[in-house]
Structure formats: C-alpha cells, structure tokens
Amino acid sequence: MTTSEQLFEKAKTLIPGGVNSPVRAFRSVGGTPLFMKSAKGPYLYDEDGRQYIELINSWGPMILGHAFEPVEKAVRDAIQHSFSFGAPTRKEVEMAELITTMVPSVEKVRMVNSGTEATMAAIRVARGFTNRDKIIKFEGCYHGHGDSFLIAAGSGAMTMGVPDSPGVTKATAADTLTAPFNDLAAVEALLDNNHNQVAAVILEPVVGNMGCVLPEPGFLEGIRSLCNKHGVVLIFDEVMTGFRLAKGGAQERFGIVPDLTTMGKIIGGGMPVGAYGGRADIMNMVSPAGPVYQAGTLSGNPIAMSAGLAMLHYLNEHPEVYTRLEEIGEKLTTGFRAGLVKAGLNYTINHIGSMFTMFMTERPVSNFIDAKTCDLPLFGRYFHAMLKRGVYLAPSQFESLFMSVALTDELVDQVILANEESLIEAMNKGE
C-alpha cells in the first residue's frame, strides 16, 4: 500500500470523504488521490517521492511556478512581523492601489479570504445597490459554494432554479435564474420576464469549471448591453482569469468593463485570499462607508498581502510572462491536437492563453450541455495513463488546466508525448 493510500484510508475516518474539497477525492476518475508533500517550479512531489509535471498549479495561482523565489522571500520577510493583526496595515493600501492600476474596472476594492467570500459579497452589494433580489447565473459556471450559486438549471433557460445541494432553501433558489452560457436570447428573456427584479448577472468571462469554455464573439458585449438597458449590475468572476489571461484579466483581453469584479487565486500568490471591487458608487455601499455589511477577521492578512504584492508586482513589471504563457499554451495545444490525430480521434480542445481543456467529445463545447456529452470513463483511463507517465492533470473532465511559465520547451515536449501515448492506452483499455 502506498503512503497516499494509507493517508487516504485514515483521512476518510476523520474528514468527510477523506478530503477538504470534493474534487480532490478522485471520485470522477477513480482510484486513490495523491497526497502531495512538496512542489518547486514545474514539479509536484507526492508522499511516496514521485515527481509529476504540473498542469494544475494549485488550480491557477502558481502562474510563475511553485515556490517562486520573490514570492517565497516576501512571505519569509512578512512572517518576522507576526502572522496577523486584526488591524489595518500598509500592505492593504498598497494592494488596493496596485489592483486599481491593473484591473480596468476597479475603482475601489475590498479584500476577503477566498473567491467564495468575494462572490457572495459581490452579490449582496449588487442587491443592496439596486434594491432588487434576483440574480442570473449560467449553467456550469461555478462561483464558490455560496447558497445563491448552488443552483442547477431547470428544464429550460427560462425555468426557475432548483437547489443543487441539500441545505439550499427553495426561497434562495427562487431568486437565482439560470441560462445556458453563450445564449444571449435566454438572458434577454429572463430580464424581460423579470422586469426590475434582477440585481445582477454574474459570469466567468472565460469558464473554467465545466472545462475551459470561451465566450462566443459578441456574447460578452451583448451581456454588457443588456445589463445597461435593464439597470443590472454586471459581475465578472475573475477568480480564475484575473491576472492570468492578461495583467488586467479577461476584461482587459476582451475589452469589456464590468461593474464589479471578483478576484482570487493569483492575487494571493498561493495564499488563501480573495477580493471584490468595481465602480466607486457601488463599492461605497459596503460598510462602513455604506449600509451593506461584510467583514472578516483575517481579511487583508499581512502574509497573504505580502505574497500577493510580490506576485502582482512581478506580473506588472514583466509583460514577457504573458508572451511566454501564450507560447506555451499554443505549443501544448498544438501538440495535443496532433496526438488526437495520431490516435484517430476528433475531440474538442478549447484554449485561450494559459488555460485549456481537452474534451472527450467530438461536439464543439460552448456550454454545459455540450460539455456533458464527454466520454467520462475514457477520461478516467486517460487521466491515470497520464499520471503513470508523470503528468498531473485535474482529476475531472470538467476543469480547465492552468499552465505556468516554469514549463520549459523540453517539459512541454514530454507532456505532448505522454498525451499521445496515454490517449492510445486509454482507447485500447476501453475495447
């Protein structure tokens, strides 16, 4: 029995499902989750000492690779001054100033402790600002585990949501309307049918939690126009895309300015942190400036602020990072497409910058319904074949992969070869 297997057996007696976040349990791919011990640059090392080339990067934050020296040094230096104060610090002001210079839409910002906190707060602020109750979200977009977001679509785009998790009340679900991603007509119908009742539309400008799904031309522009027409707050959830697709996130890349933006992951350099910000008139609704209450004992934690400042300063001062990420993404996905051809497959790869997903379906994937046509047993076999070859992927078909600049051309070539061999092995094992 491996060390990971031993740890997982013990963990299951102490932690629900043996993990502290569900996707880590390997339920969708089978087998036992790997317990990690360390990471450096492009590599992960598990408790049994095995090395893996990293294509998740802690689900996005490690855009410069693991244990990047300037970030590590910033944390070491900050720790000398204690871990937390529960009082304002200079670093919070510096972080707010840096964010407002990098993200096009953000005039004021509030630090929190996770992406989930950020999205929950953004929705509350939007409701307070508009004095409306309902929100619109998109099928397959994940905005954390707040009650308002754990809603599945009904039988059609105009159907009221129903709870997708026990513990979410029907009253909460009734205030959440859902539409298919990339379907402007569905959003327009929801707004028309709920006139002056919708406070906010929230979406990932590039989706990461049904796999990487890109907005079709005109979709984001159309959403912006509809929100303007109906007086609705447009919220971009850039927890994944923020500072990754460009210094200013997806909104910079696509040239769309939302009213509020939620951030996380890269913003903390790997530490637990989140933020939400946007137009000053909306953010001035937040207590103590305004009546919408939101607080957090560890918000603006000095260790997290130090890590995030080191990360963002580096990205702000080194635009070549984004050029290199584009090169890596293009080379990797080109190689994966060649591997599909050699395996006799015509599966879909969605890619933008340093995010991509290979969907095990021949159907183009532009929404959650498309994504659900994937061959999940095949993906499970492919995942384990890649793991055997030392490549660590997300243990789910419905996740984006995230690349870092720590990947060398030689490592990219290794991953491309592993992909080709793993596809063939996965296909043969399924026969």
N, C-alpha and C positions, 0 to 999 in steps of 0.2 A: 504494500500500500504506500502511495506517495505521501509526502508531507502535506500537500494540498488536500488529498483525500482524508487524511487524519484530521486536519484542521476543520474541514467542512463537516465531517461527522460530529465533531464536538460542537461546532458553531450551531448546528441545527437543534441542539438541545438547549441553547442559550439565547439565540437570536431568531426571530420569525423567519423561517425559510433558510436560515443559516447565513443571511446576507443583510446588509443595511440599505440596499437599494435593489429592487427586484430584478433588473436585467442582469445583474452580476451572477445570478443563480444558474445561468446556462440552461434555463428551462426550455427555451425555444430552439436550442441546438443540441441538447442532450449532453450527458457527461458531467464531470465534476469541475466546478470553477477553479481557476488557478489563483492561488494566494500569492500576491506579489511581495517581494522583500525590498527591492531597490530598483532604481532607474537612473540612467545617465545618458544624455544626448538622445540618440535614436533607439535606445535599447531599454527593454524591461527585463528583470531577473526575478524568477519565481523562487519560492521557498526551497525548491529542490535544486536550485542553482542553474536552471536552464535559461538561456538567453533568447529573447524574441525581438525582432524588428517591430517597432511600434507604429501602428496606423490609427490609433485612437487618441493618444496624447491626453489622457485623463478627460476624455470627451470634449476636447477642444482647447483647454487653457495653455497647453505646452507648445505654443506656436514656434518657440525658439528651441525646442527640445527640453528634455528633463534636466533639472538641476543646472539651469543656465547660470553661469558664474555671476553676472551682475545682479541677478535676482536673488541668488543664494547669499551673496555678500550683503545686500540690503536687509535681508531678514536677520542675518547674524548681527549686524550692527544695531538693528532696532531692538533686538531681544535684550541687549545690555541695559536698556532704559525701562525695563519691565514689560509685561505682556499686554496689559490693558489698564485703562484709567477710568473709564466711565465718565470722561470729561472731554471737552474739545481739545484737539491737537492741531499743530501747524500743518501736519501731513494731510489732514482732511481738507483744509483750504487749498493746499497745493494740488490735491487730487481733483477737487471740483474745478479748479481753474484749468487744469490740463484737459479734463473731459470736455469742458465747454469750448476749448480751442480745437479739439479733434473731431467732435461729433457735430455735424451741421445743424441739427435741430435743437440742441440742448443749450438753453439759456441759464437754467438753474438745475441742480441735481441733488438728490438725497441718497446717501449711502445706506445700504442694508447688508444682510448677511448671506443672501442666496438669491438665485434667479427667481425662485418661487416667491420669496418675500417681495421682490421687485414687481412681479406681475400682479400679485394680489393688491399691493398698494396702488399701482397704476390704475387698476380698475376702480378701486374705491375713490381715488381722486377724480377720475373721469365722471363717476356718478355724482360726486359732490359738486363738481363744476357745472354739469348740465342739469342737475336735479332730475335725472332720469334713472331708470332701474335696469333696463335690459342691455345685454351686450351681444355682439355677434362674433363668433369664433369659427374656425374652419376645421372640417373633419381631418383628423390626422395630425393637426398642429398640437404640440404639447407645450403648455405654458406653466409647468410645475403642477404640484398636487393640491392646489387650492380648490375648494369645493366648486367654484364657478367654472372651472376648466375641465372637470372630470365628467364631461357630458358627451355621450355618443350621439351621432346623427339619428334622426328618425327615419321614416320610410322615404322621405324626400327632402329637398332643400328647404321647403317651407314648413317643415314639421317642427314642433316644439321639441326641445331636448328632453331626454330622459336620463336619470343618473346612470353613470357607467361604473359606479363603485358604491357598494353598501356604505351607508353613513352620509351620503349626499342627499339632502332632502329634496322632495319634489318641488317645493317652493323655490329653492335655489335653481333647480333645473329649469323651471318655467321662465326664469329670467335670462337664460342662455339660449340663444338662437344659433343654429349651425348651418353652414353652407359648404359645398364642395370647394376645395382650393381651385383657383383659376376659373371660377364660374361667376362672372360679373352679374349676369342676369339674375342669378339666385340671390345675390346680395341686394341688388336693387329691389327685388320683390319683397325681401324681408323688411327693408327700410320703408317701402311703400305701405306694406301691410301692418307695420308697427309705427305709424307716423308719430313723431315727437315722443317716442318711448325708448329709443335706443341711445344709450350714453356713449358707447364706444364700439369700434371694430378693432379687434386685436388679431394680429397675424405675424407669423415668421415670414419676413420678406423672401427668404430662401428657406424652405422647410428642411429640418434635419431629423425629425422624429417619426417620419414614415419612410425614412431613407431621404436622400438628397433630392428634393423636388424644386425645380426652378419656376419662377413666375413667368407665364407666357407674355409675349410682347403686348403692352397696353394694360395688363391686369393691375399692376400697382398704381399706374396713372389713373385707371378707372376707379379704383377704390378711393384714392385721394379726392377725386372729383365728386364721388357720391357722398363722402363724408362732409365735404364743403357744402354741398347742396342741402344736406339734412341736418347740419349743425352737430355732427357727431365727431367725437374725439378719435383720431386715428392713432393707434398704438402699434409701433413696431417692436416686436420681441426680438431684440438683437443679442440675446444671451449667447447664442452660438455664433452669429455672423459678425457681431460687433468687434472691430479691430482685427478681424480675420480676413474678410473679403476686401477690405481697404482700411486705411487708417481711420476713416470715419464710418466704417461698416457698410452694410448693404445700401443704406440710404445715400451714401456718397457714391457708391458704384452705380446705382440706378438713377440717381438724381431726383429722388422723391423725398420730400420733407414731411415726416410725421409730426403729430402734435406732442406725443410722448414717446419715449424710448426706454425699454428695459435692457439692462446690461448685466453681465456676469462673466464667469469663466476667465477669459484673458485679462479682464480688468483687475483681477486679483493675483495674476501670476501663478495661479495654482492654489492659492489660499481661499478659504470659504468667504465669498464676498459677492455682493450684487449692488445694483444701483438703478434708480429710475430718474429720468429728467426730461425736460422739454421746455415748452413755452413758459415764460415767466408768469403770465397771468394765470395759467393753470397750476403751476407749481406753488404759487403764492396761496393756494387753497390749503396747503399742507401745514399742520400745526408745528410750531407755534405762530407762524405767520397768518394761518387761516384756521378754519374750523374742522378740517378733515384730519382725524387723529391717526398717527402712525409713529411708532417708537421702537427702539431696540437697544438693549444694554450694551451689546458688543458692536453696534453699528459704527463704522469708521475705525474699527480696531487698528491700532498703530502698526501691528505686524503685517496685517493684510494690506494696509495702505502703503507700507514700505515696499512690499513685493509688487503691488500693482503699479506704483510710481516708477519703479525700476523697469518693469516690463513696458509700460506705455511710453516712457521717455525713450527707450531703445527703439521701439517701433516708430515713434515720431521722428527720430533723428536718423533712421536708417531705412529710407524708402526702398533700398535694394532688397530688403526682406520680401516685399510683396512681388517684386520681379522674379526672385528665386522661387517663391511659392507657386507662381504661375507656371514656371518652367517645370518644376517637379510634378505638378498636377497634370500638365499636358503630357509629359513623358510617361507617367504612370498609367494614365487612362488610355493613351495610345497603345501601350504595351498590353494592357488588359483586353482591349478590343482585338488586337492581333491574336491573343490567346483564345478568345472566343471563336475566332475564325478557324484556328487550328483544331479546336475541339468540335467543330461542326455546329456551333451554337450561334443564335442570333439574339442574344439577350440585350437588355437595355442598360446603358451606363449613363447616368446623369452626373454632370460635372460642372463645377464653377470654382475657379481659383484653387484653393487647397481643401475643398470639400468634394466628395464624390461617393456614389453608391452604385454597385453593380447589382441590378435587379434580376432575379432568376425568372424573367418573363420576357416573351417577345413583344409584348404590348408596350407602347410608349407610356411612360409613367408621368402623369401630370396632376394626379390627385390620389386620395387614399383608396378609392375603388380600384384604380389601376394597380396600385402597389400590392393590394391584397390578392392579385392573380399570380403572385410569385409561387414557385415550387419550393415550399419551406423545407421538406425533407432533404431535397437536393442541397439547399443552402447549408443545412446542418452538416451534411457529409463534407461539403466543400470547406466549411469553417474548420473542421477538425483536420482535414488534409493540409490546410494552410498552417495550422498550429503545429502539426508534426514537422513541417518544414521551417519552423522558426519565425512565422509571421503572425502577429497578434492583431486580429480584427475585432470589431464589435460583435458580441455574441448574439446578434439579432439581425435579421434581414432588414428590419425597419429602422435602421440607424444610418446616419451619414458617417463616413470616415473622415478623419482630420489629419492633415499632413503637417510636418514641421520642417523648418529649414535645416534641421540636423540630418535629414536624409541626404546622403551623398548619391551621386550618379551610380556608383557601384552597388549601393544598397537598393536603389530603385531597380536596377537590373536583376538583383537577387529576388526581389518581390515579384517582378514580372515573370521570371522563370518559375517561381513557386506557384503563381497563379495558374500558369499554363498546365503544369503537372497536376495541380490539385483539381482543376476542372475535369481533366481526363479521369483521374482516380475517382472523383465523386460520381461521374457519369457511369463508370464501369461498375462501381459498387451498388448502383441502383438497378442494375439489369438483373 
